[in-house]
């Protein structure tokens, strides 16, 4: 199946880059790879292009559009530096008019008790996206917001809540499930979340760094999952 290109986005800030690179290359195998990074990266096949130091959710979608236009395959798969993928994740395919999201995603926090938790939601790093539909969706967004997508509206393509708020076409999306779980590492090196449009200072911290660790586990929790083993062992690669 050579109809998919992997788009790897990284700001080169996470300290586990070498471990992630090893696991990423094992998972993607022979699929074409386009890397969009702040710094040059050794040992990666395919095309590498640079991005600036700005960290924002809008910047992620800008770089997705750049990568999608460089690729030539029917699909692109988003790859992020805080995600551990399985080979069968990259074998998932939605229809060519539908954005697909792998919901077999387990999250682990670097700041809390080593534990996996499961929560059904859209996650950009778990997406398998029809390339031409992605280009069309992002170009529509930037035609409406030429100065950048507002932070609170910068969400996944095909997520009805986001697209209705943006005032753009609501596109088809679907959940998919790989046989092997994908693991997402929640950490403090990423873009800070700004939370609600009108946060309550008496209930919600205003400190952007503190906001990075305010996430909560999903209700389905586990200390061990297939392929990745025990959380207490896996988390050692992310310290």
N, C-alpha and C positions, 0 to 999 in steps of 0.2 A: 504494500500500500504506500505509494509514493505521491499521494495527493495532498500531503500536509507538510507545512513548514512550521517549525518551532520558532517563536519570537521570544527571546530571552531578554528581559529588562532588569537592569541592576544599577544601583548607584555606587556599588563597590564599598559599602559601609559595613556590611555584616562581617564578623570575624571568622565565620565558618565557611568562607568562600571555597576553599580547596575541597573540603568534604562535600559541599553542595555540588561542585563541578563534577566530582567523581560520580556521585549518585545520579546527577542529571544526564551525563553522557551514557551511563548504563541504561537509563530508561528510554532515552530518545533513539538510541541505536543509530540507524542510517538515515533518519529523517533529516532534511536540510535544516540548518540552524542559522538564524540571523540574531546576532547579539548587539544590543543597544546599551552601552555602558558609559559611565563617566570616565573610566580609565581603561587603557589597553589591557587585554586579558590574554595570558599565554595558555596554550594547550587546548584552544577551542577551534573546531573546524568551522567552515563556512564564512559568512560575511560578518565583519565587525564595523560598527559605526559609533560615533561619540555623541553623547548628550551633555548638556551643561549641568551645573551643580544645583540648579533650582529643584526643590522637592515640593511637589504638589500633585494632587490627584488629577488636575487638568493636564499636567505634563505627561502623566502616564498615557492618557488617551491621545495626546499629540504624537507620542512616540509609537503607539500602536498603529496610528494612521500611516506614519512613515514606513514602518516595517511591513504593513499589509500591502503598501504600494510597491515595495521592493520585491516581495514574494511573487511567485508565479503559479502556485498550486491552488487547488480549489478551496482548501481549508488552511487556517492558521491556528496554532495552539499557543496560548499564552503560557510562558514559563517565568516564574518569579524566584528570586533568590532565597525566599523563606518557605518554599514548598518542596516536599519530597514526593516524587512521582513514581508510579509503577509503569511497566511497559504497556500493560493493557489499557491504561488511561489514554494513551495516544492512539489506540485502535478504535476509540469511540467516534461515531459520526452522526451528527444530526442531519436532517434534510438540508438542501442547499439554500432554502429560504428561512432557516431557523437557527438561532443561536443556541448552542448546547452547553450545559453546565454540569460537570460531574459532581453529584451530591454525595458520593461516598468519600467525604472529606472529614477528617478528624483533626481537631485543633489541640495544640499543646502550648502552654505558656512557659516562658523562660523564667518568670519571676514567682511562680507559685508551686505548690505541690506537684511533682511529676505525675501527670494524668492526661489522658486523651478525653476529648468530649466531642459529641456529635450534635450538629445543629443544621437543619435544612435551611440553606440560603444561597443566594447568588454570590459567586466568588470569582472575580476576574482571573485569578491565577489558576482556576480549574476549568477554564472555558476552551471549547473547541468551536471555532467560528468560521462560517462560510466567508471566504475572503472578500468577494465582491460585495456581499451584503454588509460586511463590516465597513468597508470603504464608504459605501453609500450612507450608512447610518452616521458615521463620524463626520463626513463632509456636510451632511444636513445639520448636525449640531453646530459645527464651526461656521456655517453660513449664517446661522441665527445668532451665534455668540462669537463674532470675529475677534474679540479681545480676550477670549478664553471662557471656558465653562465655569460658572460660579461654583465655589467649593462644595456647597451643600447640594448641588445638583449634579455633581460629577460622579455618576454611578454607572453600573454595568449596562452594556447594550442589551436590549431585549428585556430589561427589567421594567415591567409596566409602570410601577410607582415612579421610577426615575423619569421615564420618557414622557409620562403625562405631566409631570412637574416641569420638564423642559419645554413642553409644548411642541414636541416633534412626533413623528410617526411612531406608533406603538408596534414594535416588530415582534415576530414570533420567537418564542424561546421554549426550551424544554429541559427538564432534569434528565440526567443520564447517570448510570451507576457502573463504575468499573468493578471487575471482580476483586481487585486488590485495592485497598484504601490508599488515598492520597493524604499526606500529613502536612498541615500548615503550622508553622512556628510563629506564634505571636511574640513580639519582641519590642525593644525600645529604640531601634535604629531607623524606623520608618517615618513616614509623613504623619505629623500629629493630627488627630481628629478634632474637629471643632465642635462636634456634637450638635445639639439642637439649635435651631435658628434663634430662639430666645431662651437661653439657659437660665435657670434659677440659681443665683449665686449662693442661696441658702442650702441648696440641695446638690449642686453640681460644681465641681472644682473648675476654676478659671485658668488653672495652670496647665499649659499645653503639654508639658512633659508628663505631669501626673495623669493626664487623659490617656496616655499611651498604655497605662496599666489598669484602667478601670473596667476592662472587659470581664465578662463572667462566663463560666463554663456552661455548656448546654446541659440539658437535663439527662441525656444519655451519656454515661461516663464509663471509662474503662482504664485499667492499669496496663493492659496488654491487648494488642490487636495483631491480626495476621501480617506477616512479612516484617513489620517494624519492631515487633517484640515488646518488651516492657518499657514503659515511658521513662522510668528511672535510669535505664541504660541508654536509650536513644538521646535523652536530653544532654548527656555528657558531650555530644558532638557540637552543642550549641552554646557552650559556656566560654 
